[in-house]
Amino acid sequence: MEEKENIKIAFFLNLGFSLFEIIGGLLTNSVAIFSDALHDFADSFAIAISYFLENISTKKSDKKYTYGYKRFSILGAVINSFILIIGALIVIFNSLLRIFNPVKLNLTSMFIFSIFGIAINGYATYKTSKNIDLNEKTVNLHMLEDVLGWIAVLFGTFLIKITNWNQLDTVLAMGIALFIGYKAIKNLLDAIDVMLEKTPAFIDIDLLTSELKNIKFVLDVHHVHTWSIDGEKILITMHVLVDKNLTKKNFENLKNEIKVYLKKKGIEHSTIEIEYEKCKELDCQ
C-alpha cells in the first residue's frame, strides 16, 4: 500500500538526517538544531513503530480479529502522539535552560543546515501528506515539525544577525514545540475516540433515524450503534421496525434501500435487523 511506502521513505530520511543534525547541533551550538536531532531519533523510532503497525493493519480479517486489523493503525497513532508530546516537552525544557544560559551561535553553519533540513524534511512531509489514516497523520506531523523547525532556523539566522539576540533561536524552538504539542494532543484525542468507539463526529444519530423513518414501510429505528474501525471506515448496527404488511419481496428491497442511504452518509458497513414487532427493552441491550 502507498501509505506504507510513504512511511518507510519518511523513516529512512528521518534517521539519516538526524545523524546529520547531531553534527550540526554540535558545530553551531544551536539548541534548536541539537534538540531537533535528538527528537528526530525518537521520531525515527516512532515511525518504525508506525510502519510495523501499518503492515499489520493491512491483514485481512480472521477468526481472531473478525473486523480485521485496522485498529493496529490507530495504536500506531496513539504511540506516535505520545512520543510527539514527550518530545515537545523535552524541547521546551531544554529551551528554558538555554534562555538562562545563552551561548554564541555559528550563524553561517545554521543557515547551511537549515537549507538541507527544509529540502529533505519537506520531501518527507510531502510524501506523508495524504493523511489516509490517523497513523499517517501522526507521521506527517513528525515531518511537519521538522520542516517548521528548519524554517524557523532559517529565518532565525537572519533575525539573530540583525538583532544579535541569540535567545531568539531558543524562543523559536519553544514556539514550534508548543504548536506540535497542541496538534499531537488533538491527534491523540481523535485516536482515543476511535479506540473507545465514539460515534463519528459527522454522524447525527437523531437526524439519521429521522430520515430513515421517511422510507416506506419503516415505522421506527432504534438500538442504533455506530463507530469507526480506523477513523476512516464507519460501521453501524440497528433495529428497524417495519409495517406488518411488508412482503418477502419488499423485505430485501427495503434492506437494500437502507444500505444505499447509509453508504451515501459515508457508512461503509451496516448490519440491519428487521423487526415486525418492536423488541423489548431488555432484548435490545
C-alpha positions as CSV (number, residue, x, y, z in Angstrom):
1,M,0.0,0.0,0.0
2,E,1.1,3.5,-0.8
3,E,0.9,4.8,2.8
4,K,3.3,2.0,4.0
5,E,5.9,3.0,1.4
6,N,5.5,6.7,2.3
7,I,6.1,5.9,6.0
8,K,9.2,3.8,5.0
9,I,10.6,6.7,3.0
10,A,10.0,9.1,5.9
11,F,11.8,6.7,8.3
12,F,15.0,6.5,6.3
13,L,15.1,10.2,5.5
14,N,14.5,11.0,9.2
15,L,17.0,8.6,10.6
16,G,19.8,9.6,8.1
17,F,19.1,13.3,8.7
18,S,19.1,13.0,12.5
19,L,22.8,11.9,12.3
20,F,23.5,14.9,10.1
21,E,21.7,17.2,12.7
22,I,23.7,16.0,15.7
23,I,26.8,17.1,13.9
24,G,25.1,20.4,13.0
25,G,24.0,21.0,16.6
26,L,27.5,20.4,17.9
27,L,29.1,22.7,15.3
28,T,26.6,25.6,15.6
29,N,25.8,25.5,19.3
30,S,22.1,25.8,18.2
31,V,19.7,24.4,20.8
32,A,17.0,24.3,18.0
33,I,19.2,22.1,15.8
34,F,20.5,19.8,18.6
35,S,17.1,19.4,20.2
36,D,15.6,18.6,16.8
37,A,18.4,16.0,16.2
38,L,17.6,14.2,19.5
39,H,13.9,14.5,18.7
40,D,14.5,13.0,15.2
41,F,15.9,9.9,16.7
42,A,12.7,9.5,18.7
43,D,10.8,10.3,15.5
44,S,12.6,7.5,13.7
45,F,11.7,5.0,16.4
46,A,8.1,6.2,16.3
47,I,8.0,6.0,12.5
48,A,9.4,2.5,12.6
49,I,6.6,1.5,15.0
50,S,4.1,3.1,12.7
51,Y,5.4,1.2,9.7
52,F,5.3,-2.1,11.6
53,L,1.7,-1.5,12.8
54,E,0.6,-0.2,9.4
55,N,1.8,-3.5,8.0
56,I,-0.3,-5.4,10.5
57,S,-3.3,-3.2,9.8
58,T,-3.5,-4.4,6.2
59,K,-4.1,-8.0,7.1
60,K,-7.5,-9.4,6.3
61,S,-10.0,-10.3,9.0
62,D,-9.8,-13.8,10.5
63,K,-11.2,-15.7,13.5
64,K,-9.1,-13.7,16.0
65,Y,-9.9,-10.3,14.6
66,T,-13.3,-10.6,12.8
67,Y,-13.3,-6.9,11.9
68,G,-9.8,-7.0,10.6
69,Y,-6.5,-5.5,11.9
70,K,-7.3,-1.8,11.1
71,R,-7.1,-0.9,14.8
72,F,-3.4,-1.6,14.8
73,S,-3.0,1.6,12.7
74,I,-4.8,3.5,15.4
75,L,-2.5,2.0,18.0
76,G,0.4,3.4,16.0
77,A,-1.3,6.9,16.0
78,V,-1.6,6.7,19.8
79,I,2.0,5.7,20.4
80,N,3.3,8.3,18.0
81,S,1.2,11.1,19.6
82,F,2.6,10.3,23.0
83,I,6.2,10.4,21.6
84,L,5.4,13.8,19.9
85,I,4.1,15.2,23.2
86,I,7.0,13.9,25.2
87,G,9.4,15.3,22.6
88,A,7.8,18.7,22.7
89,L,8.1,18.8,26.5
90,I,11.8,17.9,26.3
91,V,12.4,20.7,23.7
92,I,10.6,23.2,25.9
93,F,12.6,22.2,29.0
94,N,15.9,22.4,27.2
95,S,14.9,25.7,25.7
96,L,14.2,27.2,29.1
97,L,17.6,26.1,30.3
98,R,19.3,27.7,27.3
99,I,17.4,31.0,27.9
100,F,19.2,31.4,31.2
101,N,22.5,30.1,29.8
102,P,22.9,31.7,26.3
103,V,25.8,30.7,24.1
104,K,27.3,32.1,20.9
105,L,25.8,30.6,17.7
106,N,27.5,29.8,14.4
107,L,25.0,31.5,12.1
108,T,26.7,30.5,8.8
109,S,26.5,26.8,9.7
110,M,22.9,27.2,10.9
111,F,21.9,28.7,7.6
112,I,23.5,25.9,5.6
113,F,22.0,23.2,7.7
114,S,18.6,24.8,7.5
115,I,18.6,24.7,3.7
116,F,19.3,21.0,3.8
117,G,16.7,20.5,6.5
118,I,13.9,22.2,4.7
119,A,14.6,20.3,1.5
120,I,14.9,16.8,3.0
121,N,12.2,17.0,5.6
122,G,10.0,18.9,3.2
123,Y,10.1,16.0,0.8
124,A,9.3,13.6,3.6
125,T,6.3,15.8,4.7
126,Y,5.0,15.8,1.1
127,K,5.2,12.0,0.9
128,T,3.1,11.6,4.0
129,S,0.7,14.5,3.4
130,K,-2.2,12.4,2.0
131,N,-3.3,11.7,5.6
132,I,-5.0,8.5,4.6
133,D,-5.5,7.5,8.3
134,L,-4.6,8.7,11.8
135,N,-1.4,6.8,11.8
136,E,-0.1,8.5,8.7
137,K,-1.4,11.8,10.1
138,T,0.9,11.5,13.1
139,V,3.9,10.5,10.9
140,N,3.1,13.6,8.8
141,L,3.0,15.6,12.0
142,H,6.5,14.4,12.9
143,M,7.7,15.5,9.4
144,L,5.9,18.9,9.6
145,E,7.5,19.6,13.0
146,D,10.9,19.2,11.4
147,V,10.1,21.4,8.4
148,L,8.8,24.1,10.6
149,G,11.9,23.8,12.8
150,W,14.2,24.3,9.9
151,I,12.2,27.2,8.5
152,A,12.4,28.8,12.0
153,V,16.2,28.2,12.0
154,L,16.5,29.8,8.5
155,F,14.6,33.0,9.4
156,G,16.1,32.9,12.9
157,T,19.7,33.2,11.5
158,F,18.8,36.5,9.7
159,L,17.0,37.9,12.7
160,I,19.8,37.0,15.1
161,K,22.3,38.5,12.7
162,I,20.3,41.8,12.7
163,T,19.3,41.9,16.4
164,N,22.3,40.0,17.9
165,W,19.7,38.3,20.2
166,N,20.9,34.7,20.4
167,Q,17.9,33.7,22.6
168,L,15.7,34.0,19.5
169,D,16.8,30.5,18.5
170,T,15.5,29.2,21.8
171,V,12.2,31.1,21.6
172,L,11.6,29.7,18.1
173,A,12.3,26.2,19.3
174,M,9.8,26.6,22.1
175,G,7.1,28.1,19.8
176,I,7.4,25.1,17.4
177,A,7.3,22.6,20.3
178,L,4.1,24.2,21.6
179,F,2.5,24.1,18.2
180,I,3.4,20.5,17.6
181,G,2.4,19.5,21.1
182,Y,-1.0,21.0,20.6
183,K,-1.5,19.2,17.3
184,A,-0.3,15.9,18.8
185,I,-2.7,16.2,21.7
186,K,-5.6,16.7,19.2
187,N,-4.5,13.6,17.2
188,L,-4.2,11.6,20.4
189,L,-7.8,12.6,21.4
190,D,-9.0,11.6,17.9
191,A,-7.3,8.2,18.2
192,I,-8.7,7.6,21.7
193,D,-12.2,8.5,20.4
194,V,-11.8,5.7,17.8
195,M,-10.4,3.2,20.3
196,L,-13.4,4.0,22.6
197,E,-15.8,3.5,19.7
198,K,-17.2,7.0,19.9
199,T,-19.9,7.9,17.3
200,P,-18.0,9.6,14.4
201,A,-18.3,13.4,14.6
202,F,-20.0,13.8,11.2
203,I,-22.9,11.4,12.0
204,D,-26.0,12.8,13.7
205,I,-27.9,9.8,15.1
206,D,-31.2,11.7,15.6
207,L,-31.1,13.0,12.0
208,L,-30.2,9.6,10.6
209,T,-33.0,7.8,12.4
210,S,-35.5,10.5,11.5
211,E,-34.6,10.3,7.8
212,L,-34.8,6.5,7.8
213,K,-38.3,6.7,9.2
214,N,-39.3,8.5,5.9
215,I,-38.6,5.3,4.0
216,K,-41.7,3.4,3.0
217,F,-42.7,0.6,5.4
218,V,-40.3,1.8,8.2
219,L,-42.1,2.6,11.4
220,D,-39.2,3.0,13.8
221,V,-35.4,2.8,14.0
222,H,-33.8,2.0,17.4
223,H,-30.9,0.3,19.1
224,V,-28.5,2.2,16.8
225,H,-24.8,1.8,17.3
226,T,-22.2,3.3,15.0
227,W,-18.4,3.5,15.3
228,S,-15.2,3.6,13.3
229,I,-12.5,0.9,12.9
230,D,-9.7,3.2,12.0
231,G,-11.0,6.7,11.8
232,E,-12.0,6.2,8.2
233,K,-14.1,3.1,7.9
234,I,-17.5,3.5,9.6
235,L,-19.8,0.7,10.8
236,I,-23.4,0.7,12.0
237,T,-25.9,-1.8,13.5
238,M,-29.6,-1.1,14.0
239,H,-33.0,-2.5,14.6
240,V,-35.7,-1.4,12.1
241,L,-39.4,-1.9,12.9
242,V,-41.4,-2.3,9.8
243,D,-45.1,-2.5,8.7
244,K,-46.6,-5.9,9.1
245,N,-47.8,-5.7,5.5
246,L,-44.2,-5.8,4.3
247,T,-43.9,-8.7,1.8
248,K,-41.0,-11.0,1.4
249,K,-40.2,-9.4,-2.0
250,N,-40.2,-5.9,-0.4
251,F,-38.2,-7.1,2.6
252,E,-34.9,-7.3,0.6
253,N,-35.6,-4.2,-1.4
254,L,-36.1,-2.3,1.9
255,K,-32.8,-3.5,3.3
256,N,-31.0,-2.5,0.1
257,E,-32.6,0.9,0.2
258,I,-31.5,1.5,3.8
259,K,-27.9,0.3,2.9
260,V,-27.8,2.6,-0.1
261,Y,-28.9,5.5,2.1
262,L,-26.3,4.7,4.8
263,K,-23.5,4.5,2.2
264,K,-24.4,7.9,1.0
265,K,-23.9,9.1,4.6
266,G,-20.4,7.6,4.5
267,I,-21.2,4.4,6.4
268,E,-19.5,1.5,4.6
269,H,-20.6,-1.5,6.6
270,S,-24.1,-1.9,8.1
271,T,-25.9,-4.7,9.9
272,I,-29.7,-4.3,9.9
273,E,-32.1,-6.3,11.9
274,I,-35.7,-6.1,10.6
275,E,-38.5,-6.5,13.2
276,Y,-42.2,-6.8,12.7
277,E,-42.7,-6.2,16.5
278,K,-40.5,-3.9,18.5
279,C,-38.0,-5.7,20.6
280,K,-38.4,-5.4,24.4
281,E,-36.0,-3.1,26.2
282,L,-34.0,-6.0,27.7
283,D,-33.7,-7.7,24.3
284,C,-32.2,-4.5,22.8
285,Q,-29.4,-4.2,25.3
